[in-house]
Amino acid sequence: QVQLVESGGGLVQAGDPLRLSCAASGRSFSSDSMGWFRQAPGKAREFVATMWSGGTAHYADSVKGRVTISRDNPKNTVHLQMNSLKPEDAAVYYCAAGPDSNNYWRSLTYAYWGQGTQVTVSS
């Protein structure tokens, strides 16, 4: 059974950093993209960042320069380092895995999803 389990969410103050992690089990994703999406209350799920199997990273414009995605293929994990958090970054953050694709910003590209971890940013 394939599972993606996120961790690292919590309550932080605006300007603080936060590091999210996602551990995959059940199969290796070293040949796939692993990424992050987020969903705030009342809003659609949106792309945050992804890293292709070869290491190329893509970021949403809203987080570019503040967020860094990294992955550890032997450990089947992906991380999201978020700096200078803003209240508008508050959301449930989801880990996702799927094939490398130029449509990396589309949630339909990803076949596997975690349950999400809550990030709350106080102003």
C-alpha positions as CSV (number, residue, x, y, z in Angstrom):
1,Q,0.0,0.0,0.0
2,V,1.4,3.3,-1.1
3,Q,1.4,6.0,1.6
4,L,2.5,9.6,1.7
5,V,2.7,11.1,5.2
6,E,3.3,14.7,5.9
7,S,4.8,16.2,9.0
8,G,6.1,19.5,10.3
9,G,3.0,21.7,10.1
10,G,2.0,23.9,13.0
11,L,1.4,27.5,14.2
12,V,4.1,30.1,13.5
13,Q,4.3,33.8,13.4
14,A,4.6,35.8,10.3
15,G,8.2,36.0,9.2
16,D,9.1,32.7,10.8
17,P,10.4,29.7,8.9
18,L,8.9,26.2,8.8
19,R,10.0,22.9,7.3
20,L,7.6,20.4,6.0
21,S,8.5,16.8,5.3
22,C,6.8,14.0,3.5
23,A,7.7,10.3,3.8
24,A,6.6,7.9,1.2
25,S,6.3,4.2,1.6
26,G,5.0,1.3,-0.4
27,R,7.0,2.0,-3.5
28,S,10.0,4.1,-4.6
29,F,9.3,7.5,-6.2
30,S,12.9,8.1,-7.3
31,S,11.7,8.1,-10.9
32,D,8.8,10.4,-10.3
33,S,8.1,14.0,-9.3
34,M,7.4,14.7,-5.7
35,G,5.8,18.0,-4.8
36,W,3.6,20.1,-2.6
37,F,0.2,21.7,-3.0
38,R,-1.9,23.7,-0.5
39,Q,-5.5,24.5,0.1
40,A,-6.8,27.3,2.2
41,P,-10.4,27.4,3.5
42,G,-12.8,28.2,0.7
43,K,-10.1,28.1,-1.9
44,A,-9.1,25.6,-4.5
45,R,-6.0,23.5,-4.1
46,E,-3.0,25.2,-5.6
47,F,0.4,24.2,-6.6
48,V,3.3,25.2,-4.4
49,A,6.5,23.4,-5.6
50,T,7.6,20.2,-7.2
51,M,10.9,18.5,-8.0
52,W,11.3,16.2,-11.0
53,S,13.1,13.0,-10.7
54,G,16.2,14.5,-12.2
55,G,16.3,17.3,-9.6
56,T,14.7,20.2,-11.6
57,A,12.5,22.3,-9.2
58,H,9.5,24.4,-10.1
59,Y,7.8,26.9,-7.8
60,A,4.6,28.9,-7.8
61,D,5.2,32.6,-8.3
62,S,3.6,33.3,-4.9
63,V,6.3,31.4,-3.0
64,K,9.3,31.8,-5.3
65,G,12.3,33.1,-3.4
66,R,10.9,32.1,0.0
67,V,10.5,28.3,-0.5
68,T,12.9,25.6,-1.3
69,I,12.0,22.0,-2.2
70,S,14.4,19.2,-1.7
71,R,14.2,15.4,-1.8
72,D,16.2,12.4,-0.6
73,N,15.6,9.6,-3.0
74,P,17.2,6.8,-0.9
75,K,14.9,7.8,2.0
76,N,11.9,8.4,-0.3
77,T,11.3,11.7,1.3
78,V,10.6,15.3,0.1
79,H,10.9,18.4,2.1
80,L,9.6,22.0,1.8
81,Q,11.6,24.7,3.5
82,M,9.5,27.8,3.9
83,N,11.0,31.1,5.0
84,S,9.4,34.5,5.7
85,L,6.0,33.0,6.1
86,K,3.0,35.2,5.5
87,P,-0.5,35.0,6.8
88,E,-1.6,34.1,3.2
89,D,0.6,31.0,3.3
90,A,-1.8,29.5,5.9
91,A,-3.3,26.4,4.5
92,V,-3.3,22.6,4.6
93,Y,-0.2,21.5,2.8
94,Y,-0.4,18.3,0.8
95,C,2.5,16.1,-0.5
96,A,2.0,14.6,-3.9
97,A,3.8,12.2,-6.2
98,G,3.4,11.4,-9.9
99,P,5.2,11.2,-13.2
100,D,7.5,14.0,-14.4
101,S,5.3,16.3,-16.5
102,N,5.3,19.8,-17.9
103,N,1.9,20.0,-16.4
104,Y,3.5,20.0,-12.9
105,W,1.1,22.6,-11.6
106,R,-2.0,20.5,-12.2
107,S,-3.2,18.4,-9.3
108,L,-4.4,15.8,-11.8
109,T,-0.8,15.1,-12.8
110,Y,-0.2,13.5,-9.4
111,A,-1.6,10.0,-8.6
112,Y,-0.6,9.8,-5.0
113,W,-1.5,12.2,-2.2
114,G,-0.9,12.5,1.5
115,Q,-3.5,13.5,4.1
116,G,-2.2,17.0,4.6
117,T,-0.6,19.0,7.4
118,Q,-1.9,22.3,8.7
119,V,0.1,25.4,8.5
120,T,-1.2,28.4,10.4
121,V,0.5,31.8,10.3
122,S,-0.4,34.5,12.8
123,S,0.2,38.1,11.9
